[in-house]
Amino acid sequence: MSSYCLNDFLRPIVAATFSPKANGAGHHLVFRNGEFEPYRPRQFGWLRGDLSGHHVFVRDLRGPKQVKNWLFRWSEGTSAIELEFDANFEIYARGLEESRALAKALLSGPDSAGDTLHALIARELHRRLGRLLEECERSGDSLHDCFRPAADGLSQRRELDEDVGKAVADELNVPFRIGFQMRDPAPRQIDLRCSHTFRLRDRAAVCEVVTTALLQLDNFQAHKRSGLHDEAAIRAAVERQVAEAVKELLFDKRYYSVARAFAGEDNAIGIDMERRLHGFAQSIGYRIRPVNALLDIPATALFRGLSVEVPAGEAYQLHTSGFAEVSLSLRVRAGDDDEAIARLIGSDVTDVAEPIEALVRRCCRETLARFTYSKVSVRFDEEVRPELENNILRELAGYGLQANITRLRSEPTEDAMRFMELRRMPAIDFVVKVPPQADMGDADEVEVHGVIDILGAAEDDYAWLRFQSGNFGYRRDSARSLDDMRAQAARRGVTDIDRKDRRALAVAIEVAEIKHRVVATLRNEMAMWSSLAYVWARAENAADIEQRANAAVARAIADEFGLRVHLRGFGRGDTLSANTARAAREAKLRAEREAIEQLAQKRKTHLLQKSEMLHNQELEALQRLDRLNGDILANPLDLDHETLRLRAEKLAAEARDEVQQWEMQLSRPAASPSSSVPRWQPPPLPERGDSRARLDGEPAPTAPLPGPADDRSAPPAPER
């Protein structure tokens, strides 16, 4: 029995037993003289008409008849290509005329309507596929690619559906549409990726190999004979072959022998594995593209050439003081001595660059320890780089590695970056006023100005240590807080800087501290130079003063900051203000001198008056002495004439001494107004009649002598 059946729509019937009520609405047709005519029963009641001929029934449908899953096969002679299609179609007969045409086309022969329609569709399909095959051969494409399922589930070759549907519709003279879908198409291309584990003889960890390949359909008939009907079955079969190859080629081998075999130019293991898989792929109708086996053996990179980057990050201690950082890139390749390589890079190492980087850092540490900071910073390319490269290459060659250094340079540390920022700072202006301390204030104040240039580090061995010890908050590990730095900046008058930028603020603070130290050094040093303003007024002394100031400042900055500085544009300020101050001071001294001269004149006048009074007193004393002498001569028995005579002579001698003392005081010059020695004050003169009172045994008067007020501080008169 045919599987292509249309009996529910179009079928032959037996006229004697046909019942219109049981079959429903439709057309009862009879085939006579090569045509289908409608069946006409006779008019007699019990006679039904002529029952001869070929009777068929075409159902009258309300819509198109849909038929699904009809199978069609196509092959081109002895070609290896064979295609199978599932077809879905719609057929529709409207009215008597289309029913007669459909019955004539499908039921005129001995076959059933389904077989006839299937043969008709197959004939048109073969015709169109033959034409399509010729087009693909001319363009070099594959016929299988024309029937890949589209995203919408329809055939990509819609032209085939339309051409076949139109040709069948023309044959049947009724509406007809059809669509083809290839049944069980062979995978045109398979991307294979599988992983397998294995163990090596000298490695504890389990190794893994990842195999990738591309399978492309080459022989459809061979694929059909393999029995692998879908992609999953093909993948499983190929993966089993890969597992067998891995077990035979890699199991229980040595670590570096496997790495060398895979990474070498011949790649013996990879070629052998590809040959095994190529033979199996041909047996299932596929050809295999290059097989790539990826091992998780890190040492394979050494045999292909490994690029190692050693970034800056470790500060290497230099000779005596200072630190340096270097960064380098090198290309490393394994030599022929596997045992030497294994001493540096073991079989269980997961990152082969790590031991190489550690070895390079050790060479850098040992080499740079023999150089000073000045050599590293100034003559790195001339002296440091050649020795460092030779040591690194020699150490790597000792472990069987061939290296080529592509980049080697000195990287600045944080202190070096701070040093370079200080070097890039513009010249620092300063102004300092030098007091006349060496002249006890009796000289002009000198204003000094200039700029400070930071030339570099000081030249002694420990200068860099002093520079590094300066904690201004620049380094990342500095314990100084940002608030502390802002407070110090405010104390030094740092305003034109971003206070959120820690490093810029630290550099500004250090510059301000250097300026403050220079100003303090110049003020303290130059204040000790006597007659600075007078000496500096001569051109031959200016160079010596500048040299002495530079030496003092350079010594102070080197001792505190470890830097070498130079004062440029060093000179005095404008002398107009100094001249004005000198004139004011001279006017003041002139006024003081005039006042002292007036006071001296008053004293001289007073002393002359006192001298005259003393002469008068001496005259009176002599007159009294004469009277006493007369009385003694007149009355020699009344008194002790010898005692009286001695007293008179003593009184006269004292009077003469006082007169001589006052005359000497008058002959002295007036004291200088700038002298700090206290002036001597003459003693007070005795009042008139004092000698007589003393001779008579009366006490001396206590009231002061009349005279100017300045004489009140004179010492009291000596007792007689």
C-alpha positions in Angstrom: 0.0 0.0 0.0 1.3 3.4 -1.0 2.2 5.9 1.8 1.3 8.8 -0.4 -2.5 8.8 -0.1 -5.1 11.4 -1.1 -8.2 9.2 -0.6 -9.9 11.7 1.8 -9.8 14.2 -1.0 -9.6 12.4 -4.4 -10.2 8.6 -4.9 -11.7 6.1 -7.2 -15.1 4.7 -6.2 -17.5 1.8 -7.1 -20.5 3.3 -8.6 -22.9 0.5 -7.5 -22.1 1.0 -3.8 -21.3 4.7 -3.7 -23.5 6.7 -1.4 -23.5 10.6 -1.7 -24.8 11.0 1.8 -21.9 9.0 3.3 -19.1 10.8 1.4 -20.5 14.3 1.7 -20.4 17.1 -0.7 -18.3 16.6 -3.8 -18.2 15.7 -7.5 -19.0 12.2 -8.8 -17.1 11.9 -12.1 -16.9 9.1 -14.7 -14.1 8.6 -17.2 -15.3 8.0 -20.8 -13.6 8.7 -24.1 -10.5 10.2 -22.4 -12.5 12.7 -20.4 -14.1 12.9 -17.0 -17.7 13.7 -17.1 -20.2 14.3 -14.3 -22.1 11.2 -13.5 -25.9 11.5 -14.4 -28.3 8.9 -13.0 -31.4 7.8 -15.0 -34.9 9.2 -14.4 -36.5 6.0 -13.4 -36.8 5.5 -9.8 -35.1 2.2 -9.3 -32.6 2.6 -12.2 -29.5 4.6 -11.2 -27.9 5.1 -14.6 -25.0 3.7 -16.6 -22.5 2.0 -14.2 -19.8 1.4 -16.8 -16.6 3.4 -16.9 -14.1 4.6 -14.3 -15.8 6.4 -11.5 -14.0 8.9 -9.1 -15.1 11.2 -6.3 -13.5 14.6 -5.7 -14.5 16.1 -2.3 -15.7 19.7 -2.3 -13.5 21.4 0.3 -14.1 24.7 1.9 -10.3 25.5 1.9 -7.0 24.1 0.5 -6.0 20.6 1.2 -2.8 20.5 3.3 -0.5 17.5 3.1 2.7 17.1 5.2 5.9 15.0 5.4 6.1 13.5 1.9 9.6 12.1 1.4 11.7 12.8 -1.7 15.2 11.5 -2.5 17.5 12.8 -5.1 21.0 11.7 -6.3 23.0 12.5 -9.4 24.1 9.3 -11.0 27.3 8.1 -9.5 27.8 11.3 -7.5 28.6 11.0 -3.8 25.8 13.5 -3.2 22.4 12.2 -2.1 19.7 14.4 -0.6 16.5 13.7 1.2 13.7 16.2 1.5 10.5 16.4 3.5 7.8 18.3 1.5 4.7 20.1 2.7 2.1 21.3 0.1 -1.4 22.7 -0.4 -3.8 21.7 -3.2 -7.2 23.1 -3.9 -9.9 22.2 -6.4 -12.7 24.8 -6.7 -15.8 23.8 -8.7 -16.5 21.2 -11.3 -14.0 22.2 -13.9 -11.0 22.2 -11.5 -12.2 18.9 -10.1 -12.4 17.4 -13.6 -8.8 18.7 -14.4 -7.4 17.3 -11.1 -9.0 13.9 -11.7 -7.8 13.8 -15.3 -4.2 14.6 -14.2 -4.0 12.2 -11.2 -6.5 9.4 -11.9 -6.2 8.7 -15.6 -3.6 6.1 -15.1 -3.4 2.8 -13.2 -1.7 4.4 -10.1 -3.3 6.1 -7.2 -3.7 9.9 -7.1 -1.1 10.1 -4.3 1.5 8.1 -6.2 0.9 10.1 -9.4 1.2 13.4 -7.6 4.4 12.2 -5.8 5.9 11.2 -9.1 5.0 14.5 -10.7 6.6 16.5 -7.8 9.7 14.3 -7.9 10.1 14.8 -11.7 10.0 18.6 -11.3 12.3 18.5 -8.2 14.9 16.4 -10.1 14.8 18.8 -13.0 15.3 21.9 -10.8 18.0 20.2 -8.6 20.0 19.2 -11.7 20.0 22.7 -12.8 21.0 24.0 -9.3 23.9 21.5 -9.2 25.3 22.9 -12.4 25.1 26.4 -11.0 27.0 25.3 -7.8 29.7 23.5 -9.8 30.2 26.6 -11.9 30.5 28.8 -8.8 32.5 26.3 -6.7 29.9 26.0 -4.0 28.5 23.0 -2.4 24.9 21.9 -3.0 24.5 21.1 0.7 25.1 24.7 1.5 22.0 25.7 -0.4 19.7 23.8 1.9 21.0 24.9 5.3 18.1 25.7 7.6 17.4 29.4 7.8 16.6 31.2 11.0 12.9 31.3 10.2 12.8 27.5 9.6 12.2 27.8 5.9 14.3 26.6 3.1 17.0 29.0 2.0 16.4 28.0 -1.6 12.9 29.5 -1.9 13.3 29.7 -5.7 13.3 25.9 -5.7 9.9 25.8 -3.9 8.4 28.4 -6.2 9.7 26.8 -9.3 8.5 23.3 -8.4 5.1 24.6 -7.1 4.4 26.6 -10.3 5.4 23.6 -12.6 3.1 21.2 -10.7 0.3 23.7 -10.7 0.6 24.1 -14.4 0.4 20.3 -14.8 -2.7 20.0 -12.6 -4.4 23.2 -13.7 -5.3 23.8 -10.0 -3.8 26.0 -7.3 -0.7 24.3 -5.8 2.1 25.4 -3.4 4.9 23.3 -2.0 8.0 23.7 0.4 11.0 21.4 0.8 13.1 20.8 3.9 16.3 18.7 3.7 16.0 15.7 6.0 18.9 14.8 8.4 21.5 16.9 6.6 25.1 15.9 7.4 27.0 18.6 9.4 28.9 20.6 6.9 31.4 21.8 9.4 32.3 20.9 12.9 34.5 22.9 15.3 36.1 20.4 17.6 37.5 21.3 21.0 38.2 18.7 23.6 40.5 18.4 26.6 42.3 15.3 28.1 44.5 14.8 31.1 47.8 12.9 31.4 50.7 12.5 33.7 54.4 13.0 33.1 57.3 11.1 34.6 58.9 14.0 36.5 56.0 16.2 37.4 53.6 15.7 40.3 50.8 17.8 38.9 48.4 16.4 36.3 48.8 17.9 32.9 46.0 18.8 30.4 46.1 19.0 26.7 43.4 20.9 24.7 42.9 19.8 21.1 41.2 21.9 18.5 40.4 21.0 14.9 38.0 21.8 12.1 36.1 19.0 10.4 34.6 19.7 7.0 32.2 17.4 5.0 34.0 15.8 2.1 32.2 12.5 1.1 28.5 12.3 1.8 28.3 8.6 1.0 31.1 7.8 3.4 29.4 9.8 6.0 26.2 7.8 5.5 28.1 4.5 5.6 29.8 5.5 9.0 26.4 5.5 10.8 27.2 8.8 12.5 24.0 10.6 11.7 24.3 13.7 13.8 27.0 16.1 15.1 27.1 14.7 18.6 28.0 11.3 17.4 30.7 12.7 15.1 32.2 14.6 18.0 32.2 11.7 20.4 33.9 9.5 17.8 36.7 12.1 17.1 37.2 12.7 20.8 37.8 9.0 21.4 40.5 9.1 18.8 42.1 12.1 20.4 42.1 10.4 23.8 43.9 7.3 22.3 46.5 9.5 20.6 47.2 11.5 23.9 47.6 8.3 25.8 50.1 6.9 23.4 52.1 10.0 22.6 52.2 11.9 26.0 51.8 9.5 28.8 54.9 9.0 31.1 57.1 11.3 29.1 59.6 13.8 30.5 58.6 17.3 31.2 61.1 19.3 29.1 61.1 16.7 26.3 57.4 17.1 25.8 57.7 20.9 26.0 60.5 20.9 23.5 58.6 18.5 21.1 55.4 20.6 21.1 57.2 24.0 21.0 59.8 23.1 18.4 59.5 24.0 14.7 58.9 20.4 13.7 56.4 19.7 16.5 56.7 15.9 16.2 54.0 15.1 18.6 51.5 17.5 17.0 52.2 16.2 13.5 51.8 12.6 14.6 48.5 13.4 16.3 47.2 15.2 13.2 48.1 12.2 11.0 46.1 9.9 13.2 43.1 12.1 13.2 43.3 12.8 9.5 42.9 9.1 8.7 39.9 8.7 10.9 38.2 11.8 9.6 38.5 10.4 6.0 36.8 7.2 7.1 33.7 9.1 8.2 33.5 11.3 5.1 35.3 14.4 6.5 38.6 16.1 6.0 40.3 17.7 9.0 42.1 21.0 9.0 45.3 21.6 11.1 45.1 20.1 14.5 46.2 22.4 17.4 47.2 20.8 20.7 47.5 23.2 23.5 49.4 22.0 26.6 49.2 23.5 30.1 53.0 23.1 30.3 54.3 26.6 31.0 57.8 25.7 29.8 56.7 25.6 26.2 56.9 29.4 26.2 60.7 29.2 26.8 61.2 27.2 23.6 59.1 29.6 21.5 60.6 32.7 23.1 59.3 34.4 26.2 59.1 38.1 26.8 59.7 39.0 30.4 58.9 42.4 31.9 60.6 43.5 35.1 58.8 46.6 36.1 60.1 49.2 38.5 58.9 48.8 42.1 61.8 47.6 44.2 64.2 50.3 45.4 67.8 49.0 45.3 70.2 50.3 47.9 73.1 52.1 46.3 76.7 52.4 47.6 76.9 54.5 50.9 73.5 56.2 50.4 70.5 56.5 48.2 68.2 54.2 46.3 67.5 53.5 42.6 64.8 51.7 40.6 65.3 50.1 37.2 62.9 48.6 34.7 63.8 46.3 31.8 62.3 44.0 29.2 64.1 41.0 27.8 63.4 38.1 25.4 64.4 34.7 26.8 64.7 31.5 24.9 65.7 28.0 26.2 69.0 26.5 25.1 69.9 22.9 24.7 70.6 22.0 28.4 67.3 20.9 29.9 68.9 20.0 33.2 70.4 23.5 33.6 67.0 25.0 32.9 65.3 22.7 35.4 67.6 24.0 38.1 66.0 27.5 37.7 62.5 26.5 36.5 61.2 23.3 38.0 58.6 21.1 36.4 55.9 22.2 38.9 56.4 26.0 38.3 53.2 27.5 36.9 54.7 30.9 35.9 58.1 30.5 34.2 58.6 34.3 34.2 58.6 34.5 38.0 62.0 32.7 38.6 63.5 34.7 35.7 62.3 38.0 37.2 63.6 37.0 40.7 67.0 36.2 39.1 67.1 39.5 37.3 66.2 41.5 40.4 68.9 39.8 42.4 71.5 40.8 39.7 70.2 44.4 39.8 70.5 44.4 43.6 74.0 43.1 43.6 75.2 45.3 40.7 73.7 48.6 41.8 75.1 48.2 45.3 78.5 49.0 43.8 77.5 52.4 42.4 76.9 55.7 44.1 73.8 57.8 43.5 75.8 60.3 41.4 76.9 57.5 39.0 73.4 56.1 38.7 71.8 59.5 38.1 74.5 61.1 35.9 76.4 58.3 34.1 73.9 55.4 34.0 74.2 54.8 30.2 78.0 55.0 30.2 79.0 53.0 33.3 76.0 51.3 35.0 74.0 49.9 32.0 76.9 47.9 30.4 77.9 46.2 33.6 74.2 45.5 34.6 73.4 44.0 31.2 76.5 41.8 31.3 75.7 40.4 34.7 72.1 39.6 33.8 73.1 37.8 30.6 75.8 35.9 32.3 73.5 34.7 35.1 70.8 33.6 32.7 73.4 31.7 30.5 74.4 29.8 33.6 70.9 28.3 33.7 70.8 27.4 30.0 68.8 30.4 28.9 69.6 32.7 26.0 68.5 36.3 26.6 68.3 39.6 24.7 67.7 42.7 26.7 65.4 45.0 24.6 65.0 47.8 27.2 66.8 48.8 30.3 66.4 52.2 32.0 66.6 53.8 35.4 63.2 54.6 36.9 63.0 57.6 39.3 62.1 56.8 42.9 59.8 59.0 44.9 62.8 60.9 46.3 64.2 61.2 42.8 60.9 62.5 41.5 60.9 65.0 44.4 64.5 66.0 43.5 63.6 66.5 39.8 60.6 68.6 40.8 62.9 70.8 42.9 65.3 71.1 40.0 62.5 72.2 37.8 61.3 74.9 40.2 61.9 78.5 39.0 64.5 80.6 40.8 63.6 81.5 44.3 63.6 85.3 45.1 64.7 86.5 48.5 65.2 89.8 50.3 66.9 90.0 53.7 67.8 93.1 55.9 71.1 92.7 57.7 71.3 94.6 61.0 74.5 96.3 62.1 75.1 93.9 65.0 78.9 93.9 64.7 78.9 97.8 65.0 76.7 97.8 68.1 74.0 99.4 66.1 76.2 102.4 65.0 75.9 101.7 61.3 73.4 101.4 58.5 71.1 98.4 58.0 71.9 96.7 54.7 69.2 95.2 52.4 70.4 92.2 50.4 68.4 90.7 47.5 69.0 87.9 45.0 67.7 84.6 43.7 68.4 81.0 44.8 69.2 78.3 42.1 69.0 74.7 43.1 71.8 73.1 41.2 71.6 69.5 42.4 72.7 67.2 45.3 75.6 68.0 47.5 78.8 66.3 46.6 79.6 64.5 49.8 78.8 60.8 50.2 76.0 61.3 52.7 74.2 64.1 51.0 71.5 61.9 49.5 70.7 60.4 53.0 70.2 63.9 54.3 67.9 64.7 51.3 65.9 61.6 51.9 65.5 62.3 55.6 63.6 65.5 54.9 60.0 64.6 55.7 57.9 67.2 53.9 55.0 64.7 53.2 56.0 63.9 49.6 56.3 60.1 49.9 53.3 57.8 50.0 54.5 56.3 53.3 54.9 59.7 55.0 53.4 59.9 58.4 52.6 63.6 58.0 48.9 64.4 57.6 47.6 66.8 55.0 46.4 69.2 57.8 49.9 69.4 59.3 51.3 70.2 55.8 48.7 72.9 55.3 49.5 74.4 58.7 53.3 74.5 57.9 52.5 76.0 54.5 50.5 78.8 56.1 53.4 79.5 58.5 55.8 79.9 55.6 53.4 82.0 53.5 52.8 79.4 50.8 49.5 80.4 49.2 49.7 80.0 45.4 49.4 76.2 45.4 46.7 73.6 45.2 46.3 72.5 48.8 44.7 69.2 47.8 47.7 68.1 45.8 49.9 66.5 48.4 53.0 66.3 46.4 52.8 69.8 45.0 52.2 71.1 48.5 55.2 69.1 49.8 57.5 70.6 47.2 56.2 74.1 47.9 56.9 73.7 51.6 60.4 72.4 51.0 61.2 75.4 48.7 59.8 77.7 51.4 62.0 76.0 54.1 65.1 76.4 51.8 64.3 80.1 51.3 63.8 80.6 55.1 67.1 78.9 55.8 69.0 81.0 53.3 67.5 84.2 54.7 68.3 83.3 58.3 71.9 82.2 57.3 72.6 85.5 55.5 71.1 87.6 58.3 73.2 85.8 61.0 76.4 85.6 59.0 76.5 89.1 57.5 75.4 90.8 60.7 78.8 89.8 62.2 80.7 91.6 59.5 81.9 95.0 60.8 81.1 98.1 58.7 79.3 96.1 56.1 77.6 99.1 54.5 80.9 101.1 54.3 82.9 98.1 53.0 80.3 97.1 50.4 80.3 100.6 49.0 83.6 99.8 47.3 83.6 97.8 44.1 86.7 95.8 44.9 84.9 94.3 48.0 81.6 93.3 46.3 83.0 90.0 44.8 84.5 89.0 48.1 81.3 89.6 50.0 79.3 87.6 47.4 81.7 84.7 47.6 81.6 84.7 51.4 77.8 84.8 51.4 77.6 82.0 48.8 79.9 79.8 50.8 77.9 80.3 54.0 74.6 79.5 52.3 75.9 76.5 50.4 77.3 75.0 53.6 74.1 75.6 55.5 71.8 74.1 52.8 74.1 71.1 52.2 74.2 70.3 55.9 70.5 70.5 56.4 68.9 69.6 53.0 71.7 67.7 51.2 71.3 70.1 48.2 73.8 72.3 46.3 72.5 75.8 45.8 73.9 79.1 44.4 73.0 82.7 44.9 72.5 84.6 41.7 71.9 88.3 41.2 73.3 88.9 44.7 73.5 92.6 45.6 72.5 95.5 47.9 69.1 97.1 47.8 68.5 100.7 46.9 70.7 103.0 49.1 68.2 105.9 49.2 66.5 104.6 52.3 69.9 104.0 53.9 70.9 107.6 53.1 67.6 108.9 54.6 68.2 106.9 57.8 71.8 108.2 58.0 70.7 111.8 57.6 68.1 111.3 60.4 70.6 109.8 62.7 73.2 112.5 62.0 70.5 115.2 62.8 69.7 113.4 66.0 73.4 113.3 67.0 73.9 116.9 66.1 70.9 117.9 68.3 72.3 115.8 71.2 75.8 117.4 70.7 74.3 120.9 70.9 72.4 120.1 74.0 75.5 118.7 75.6 77.6 121.7 74.6 75.0 124.0 76.2 75.0 122.0 79.4 78.8 122.1 79.4 78.8 125.8 79.0 76.4 126.2 82.0 78.7 123.9 84.1 81.7 125.9 83.1 80.0 129.2 84.1 79.0 127.6 87.4 82.5 126.3 88.1 84.0 129.7 87.4 81.6 131.2 89.9 82.6 128.6 92.4 86.3 129.1 91.7 85.9 132.8 92.4 84.1 132.0 95.6 86.9 129.7 96.6 89.5 132.4 96.0 87.5 134.7 98.1 87.3 132.1 100.9 91.0 131.5 100.6 91.6 135.3 100.9 89.4 135.4 103.9 91.2 132.4 105.5 94.5 134.2 105.0 93.1 137.4 106.5 91.8 135.4 109.5 95.2 133.8 109.8 96.8 137.2 109.9 94.4 138.3 112.5 95.1 135.2 114.5 98.8 135.7 114.2 98.3 139.3 115.4 96.2 138.1 118.3 98.9 135.5 119.2 101.5 138.1 119.2 99.4 140.5 121.2 98.3 137.9 123.8 100.7 135.0 123.8 99.5 133.6 127.1 95.8 133.4 126.3 95.9 130.4 123.8 98.2 127.7 122.6 99.9 129.7 119.9 101.4 126.6 118.4 98.1 124.8 118.0 96.4 127.8 116.5 99.3 128.2 114.0 99.1 124.6 112.9 95.3 124.8 112.4 95.7 127.9 110.3 98.3 126.4 108.1 96.2 123.2 107.6 93.1 125.3 106.7 95.2 127.3 104.2 96.6 124.1 102.6 93.2 122.6 102.2 91.9 125.7 100.6 94.8 125.7 98.1 94.1 122.0 97.2 90.5 122.7 96.5 91.4 125.6 94.3 93.8 123.5 92.3 91.2 120.7 91.9 88.6 123.0 90.5 91.1 124.5 88.1 92.0 121.0 86.8 88.2 120.3 86.4 87.7 123.4 84.4 90.7 122.5 82.1 89.2 119.1 81.0 87.3 118.8 77.6 83.6 118.0 77.4 82.7 114.3 77.1 81.7 112.8 73.7 77.9 112.4 73.3 78.3 108.8 72.1 80.5 107.8 75.1 78.8 105.5 77.5 81.3 106.3 80.4 79.5 108.3 83.1 80.7 111.9 83.5 82.5 112.9 86.6 80.6 115.4 88.9 82.6 117.9 90.9 82.1 117.9 94.8 80.1 120.7 96.4 81.9 123.8 97.7 81.7 124.7 101.4 79.6 127.7 102.3 81.1 130.9 103.2 82.2 130.9 106.9 82.6 127.2 107.0 86.3 127.4 107.9 85.6 129.5 110.8 82.9 127.2 112.1 85.3 124.3 111.8 88.0 126.2 113.7 85.5 126.9 116.4 84.4 123.2 116.6 80.9 123.8 115.1 79.3 121.1 112.9 79.4 121.5 109.1 76.2 122.9 107.4 73.9 120.3 105.9 72.0 122.6 103.5 73.1 122.3 99.8 75.1 125.1 98.2 73.2 127.4 95.8 73.8 126.6 92.1 72.2 125.0 89.0 70.0 121.9 89.4 72.6 119.7 87.6 75.0 120.1 90.5 72.7 118.4 93.1 74.1 115.0 92.2 77.7 116.0 93.1 79.4 114.0 95.9 79.4 115.7 99.4 82.4 117.8 100.5 85.1 115.9 102.3 85.3 116.4 106.0 88.1 118.6 107.3 
